[in-house]
Amino acid sequence: MVVDTVSASTSMIAPHLFDHRSRGAGASHHHHLRRALHVVACRPLPTAFAGRRLVARVTRQPSPRLADWPVRALAMGVTKEASPRREYRGIPGDGGDMGDVGVTSPTPSWPPQNRADDPKLHNPLLRLERMGCGWLGVIFEWEGVIVEDDAELERQAWLTLAQEEGKSPPPTFVLRRVEGMKNEQAISEVLCWSRDPSELRRLALRKEEIHNSLRGGSYHQMRNGSREFMSTLANYKIPIAVVTTRPRKVIEEAIEAVGVRSFFDAVVAAEDVYRGKPDPEMFLYAAQLLSFIPERCIVFGNSNSAVEAAHDARMKCVAVASKHKIYELSAADLVVKQLDELSVVDLKNLTDIESPEFGMEPEPEMEEEEEVPPPSTSVGVDDLFW
């Protein structure tokens, strides 16, 4: 093949390597000359050959035979049978190997390992109990679930603080966003009043002081059915934790005032976490205090932010419709008006759904796509082109 001018091109036109069409004597001379030409990639030439004549010769390489493919597949099968516990990465030298044959890989066990199991326990009955659906923990929110939630009192506390600090009063939709958040988180991220840590701490403490003064020294009122439900859980020896974004001093005094301290095995207050809802930090820390895996904990909340935080922590959530309509809390696993509507059997059925402690996620449904053949890279050139 003769090339008159060669520039910095990265391809040449050459006969295709797999062009084995018939070249019998009966074929015409034009049939010999009219041959499909294809683009062959090559490296750019370092020297400019403008105005010169260059003779380029293409070396024909032997093409792989189709008869070699069954032999190669048979070799792969023999290699797998010879080392069934080793990871096979292809035949060395064929271009498909990612490393040496013989690299061990952990083989998945079946049935899958249960995360609720504790091999450190030497009592098989205790291990069997942990793997059953009766091994569960309960995490309650304080306001709106165990005691009545006064949303109007919370709104007045924020408006009073804004007036004292000379800030514009936050609208209603902004106050809805800060529900369940820590005071520091709401002031810095939603209200955007300050980002200084000392100033945030001062404003948060002042807001709690205003809230307590507006309450007038009176404590929360227990919701109907809350005490009876917690007594049922205590009879079945189900551990209970309570979480809140109130300071520890405030929540401890409120728990002692309503007389439910004996029901709680753990108390998570604002000082124990960095962020409030919808971050799942509070619920995860409560599960850690109860010594339970998150998949075996049931969260009782009264807002969609609690449902979101519980699901992010891989926990089940029961929504209590204390200030929201039932249809507004449809994202929860169960929705009730009062806690005494539930039984321990309902909780066991809830923890048994889909067996989340195995860590097996459902496979997403994917639509089958039609395979589109790749575009051909061959270029046919007529003899008249030359």
LINLINVEN-V441579 format. One record per residue. N is the residue number from 0. RES is the residue in three letters. OMEGA is omega in whole degrees, 0 to 359 (NA if undefined). NEAR is the number of other C-alpha atoms within 8 Angstrom. Layout:
((N	RES	OMEGA	NEAR) (N	RES	OMEGA	NEAR))
This chain:
((0	MET	184	5) (1	VAL	179	7) (2	VAL	181	9) (3	ASP	185	9) (4	THR	179	10) (5	VAL	176	9) (6	SER	182	8) (7	ALA	179	7) (8	SER	182	8) (9	THR	180	8) (10	SER	176	9) (11	MET	178	9) (12	ILE	183	8) (13	ALA	176	9) (14	PRO	179	9) (15	HIS	185	8) (16	LEU	185	7) (17	PHE	180	5) (18	ASP	182	7) (19	HIS	181	4) (20	ARG	187	4) (21	SER	177	4) (22	ARG	183	6) (23	GLY	182	5) (24	ALA	182	5) (25	GLY	181	4) (26	ALA	181	8) (27	SER	178	7) (28	HIS	178	6) (29	HIS	178	6) (30	HIS	179	8) (31	HIS	185	9) (32	LEU	183	7) (33	ARG	186	8) (34	ARG	181	11) (35	ALA	177	11) (36	LEU	184	12) (37	HIS	181	12) (38	VAL	180	11) (39	VAL	182	8) (40	ALA	177	7) (41	CYS	181	7) (42	ARG	177	6) (43	PRO	181	7) (44	LEU	183	8) (45	PRO	185	4) (46	THR	177	4) (47	ALA	182	8) (48	PHE	181	10) (49	ALA	177	8) (50	GLY	180	6) (51	ARG	178	7) (52	ARG	183	9) (53	LEU	178	9) (54	VAL	180	7) (55	ALA	180	7) (56	ARG	180	5) (57	VAL	180	5) (58	THR	180	4) (59	ARG	180	5) (60	GLN	179	5) (61	PRO	180	4) (62	SER	178	6) (63	PRO	180	5) (64	ARG	179	6) (65	LEU	180	6) (66	ALA	180	6) (67	ASP	185	8) (68	TRP	177	8) (69	PRO	178	8) (70	VAL	179	8) (71	ARG	177	8) (72	ALA	178	8) (73	LEU	178	8) (74	ALA	178	8) (75	MET	179	10) (76	GLY	179	8) (77	VAL	179	8) (78	THR	179	9) (79	LYS	179	10) (80	GLU	181	7) (81	ALA	179	6) (82	SER	184	8) (83	PRO	182	7) (84	ARG	180	7) (85	ARG	180	11) (86	GLU	180	10) (87	TYR	182	9) (88	ARG	177	10) (89	GLY	179	10) (90	ILE	181	9) (91	PRO	177	10) (92	GLY	181	6) (93	ASP	178	7) (94	GLY	181	5) (95	GLY	182	9) (96	ASP	178	11) (97	MET	182	6) (98	GLY	181	7) (99	ASP	175	8) (100	VAL	181	11) (101	GLY	177	8) (102	VAL	184	9) (103	THR	177	7) (104	SER	180	7) (105	PRO	179	4) (106	THR	180	5) (107	PRO	180	5) (108	SER	177	6) (109	TRP	2	5) (110	PRO	182	4) (111	PRO	182	7) (112	GLN	180	7) (113	ASN	181	8) (114	ARG	178	9) (115	ALA	182	9) (116	ASP	179	9) (117	ASP	181	8) (118	PRO	180	6) (119	LYS	179	4) (120	LEU	180	8) (121	HIS	178	5) (122	ASN	182	6) (123	PRO	179	7) (124	LEU	178	6) (125	LEU	177	8) (126	ARG	178	12) (127	LEU	179	9) (128	GLU	179	9) (129	ARG	182	12) (130	MET	177	10) (131	GLY	182	7) (132	CYS	178	10) (133	GLY	178	7) (134	TRP	185	10) (135	LEU	175	13) (136	GLY	184	13) (137	VAL	178	12) (138	ILE	181	15) (139	PHE	161	13) (140	GLU	185	14) (141	TRP	183	10) (142	GLU	179	9) (143	GLY	179	13) (144	VAL	179	16) (145	ILE	179	12) (146	VAL	180	12) (147	GLU	180	12) (148	ASP	180	9) (149	ASP	182	6) (150	ALA	179	6) (151	GLU	178	6) (152	LEU	178	10) (153	GLU	179	9) (154	ARG	179	9) (155	GLN	179	8) (156	ALA	179	13) (157	TRP	179	10) (158	LEU	178	10) (159	THR	178	9) (160	LEU	178	11) (161	ALA	179	12) (162	GLN	179	10) (163	GLU	183	7) (164	GLU	179	6) (165	GLY	179	6) (166	LYS	176	8) (167	SER	182	6) (168	PRO	180	7) (169	PRO	178	10) (170	PRO	185	6) (171	THR	182	6) (172	PHE	176	6) (173	VAL	178	10) (174	LEU	175	10) (175	ARG	181	7) (176	ARG	184	7) (177	VAL	179	9) (178	GLU	180	6) (179	GLY	178	10) (180	MET	169	12) (181	LYS	181	12) (182	ASN	179	9) (183	GLU	179	10) (184	GLN	180	11) (185	ALA	183	12) (186	ILE	185	13) (187	SER	188	12) (188	GLU	183	7) (189	VAL	181	10) (190	LEU	178	9) (191	CYS	178	9) (192	TRP	181	7) (193	SER	175	8) (194	ARG	177	8) (195	ASP	184	6) (196	PRO	180	6) (197	SER	178	6) (198	GLU	177	9) (199	LEU	180	13) (200	ARG	179	9) (201	ARG	181	8) (202	LEU	180	9) (203	ALA	179	11) (204	LEU	179	8) (205	ARG	179	9) (206	LYS	178	12) (207	GLU	176	9) (208	GLU	178	8) (209	ILE	180	11) (210	HIS	180	11) (211	ASN	179	9) (212	SER	177	8) (213	LEU	177	8) (214	ARG	176	9) (215	GLY	178	6) (216	GLY	179	6) (217	SER	183	5) (218	TYR	185	8) (219	HIS	176	9) (220	GLN	181	7) (221	MET	176	10) (222	ARG	181	10) (223	ASN	177	8) (224	GLY	183	9) (225	SER	182	14) (226	ARG	180	10) (227	GLU	180	8) (228	PHE	178	12) (229	MET	176	9) (230	SER	177	9) (231	THR	178	9) (232	LEU	179	11) (233	ALA	178	10) (234	ASN	178	7) (235	TYR	177	6) (236	LYS	176	6) (237	ILE	182	11) (238	PRO	184	12) (239	ILE	173	13) (240	ALA	178	14) (241	VAL	181	13) (242	VAL	179	14) (243	THR	175	11) (244	THR	175	11) (245	ARG	174	9) (246	PRO	183	9) (247	ARG	180	10) (248	LYS	182	6) (249	VAL	183	8) (250	ILE	179	11) (251	GLU	178	8) (252	GLU	180	8) (253	ALA	179	10) (254	ILE	178	10) (255	GLU	182	9) (256	ALA	181	7) (257	VAL	174	10) (258	GLY	179	7) (259	VAL	183	9) (260	ARG	184	7) (261	SER	182	6) (262	PHE	191	9) (263	PHE	174	11) (264	ASP	180	9) (265	ALA	178	10) (266	VAL	178	9) (267	VAL	182	13) (268	ALA	184	13) (269	ALA	181	13) (270	GLU	185	7) (271	ASP	184	6) (272	VAL	179	9) (273	TYR	182	7) (274	ARG	175	10) (275	GLY	178	15) (276	LYS	7	13) (277	PRO	176	10) (278	ASP	183	8) (279	PRO	185	12) (280	GLU	181	11) (281	MET	183	13) (282	PHE	178	13) (283	LEU	179	10) (284	TYR	177	9) (285	ALA	177	15) (286	ALA	177	14) (287	GLN	178	9) (288	LEU	178	8) (289	LEU	182	12) (290	SER	178	6) (291	PHE	172	11) (292	ILE	183	10) (293	PRO	183	10) (294	GLU	181	10) (295	ARG	178	13) (296	CYS	178	15) (297	ILE	182	14) (298	VAL	175	14) (299	PHE	180	13) (300	GLY	182	14) (301	ASN	181	14) (302	SER	178	10) (303	ASN	176	9) (304	SER	175	9) (305	ALA	177	12) (306	VAL	180	14) (307	GLU	180	9) (308	ALA	180	13) (309	ALA	180	14) (310	HIS	176	10) (311	ASP	177	8) (312	ALA	181	10) (313	ARG	178	9) (314	MET	172	13) (315	LYS	184	14) (316	CYS	173	14) (317	VAL	181	14) (318	ALA	177	15) (319	VAL	183	15) (320	ALA	179	13) (321	SER	179	11) (322	LYS	178	7) (323	HIS	174	9) (324	LYS	182	8) (325	ILE	182	10) (326	TYR	177	5) (327	GLU	182	6) (328	LEU	184	13) (329	SER	178	9) (330	ALA	180	6) (331	ALA	179	12) (332	ASP	175	10) (333	LEU	178	8) (334	VAL	179	12) (335	VAL	174	12) (336	LYS	179	9) (337	GLN	183	11) (338	LEU	182	12) (339	ASP	174	10) (340	GLU	182	7) (341	LEU	175	9) (342	SER	179	8) (343	VAL	178	8) (344	VAL	178	6) (345	ASP	179	8) (346	LEU	178	10) (347	LYS	177	11) (348	ASN	181	9) (349	LEU	179	9) (350	THR	181	14) (351	ASP	183	8) (352	ILE	172	7) (353	GLU	178	4) (354	SER	187	7) (355	PRO	182	9) (356	GLU	178	10) (357	PHE	180	9) (358	GLY	181	6) (359	MET	179	6) (360	GLU	176	4) (361	PRO	181	4) (362	GLU	179	4) (363	PRO	178	4) (364	GLU	181	4) (365	MET	179	4) (366	GLU	178	4) (367	GLU	179	4) (368	GLU	178	4) (369	GLU	180	4) (370	GLU	179	4) (371	VAL	180	4) (372	PRO	180	4) (373	PRO	180	4) (374	PRO	181	4) (375	SER	179	4) (376	THR	180	6) (377	SER	181	7) (378	VAL	176	8) (379	GLY	183	8) (380	VAL	179	8) (381	ASP	180	8) (382	ASP	180	8) (383	LEU	180	4) (384	PHE	182	5) (385	TRP	NA	3))
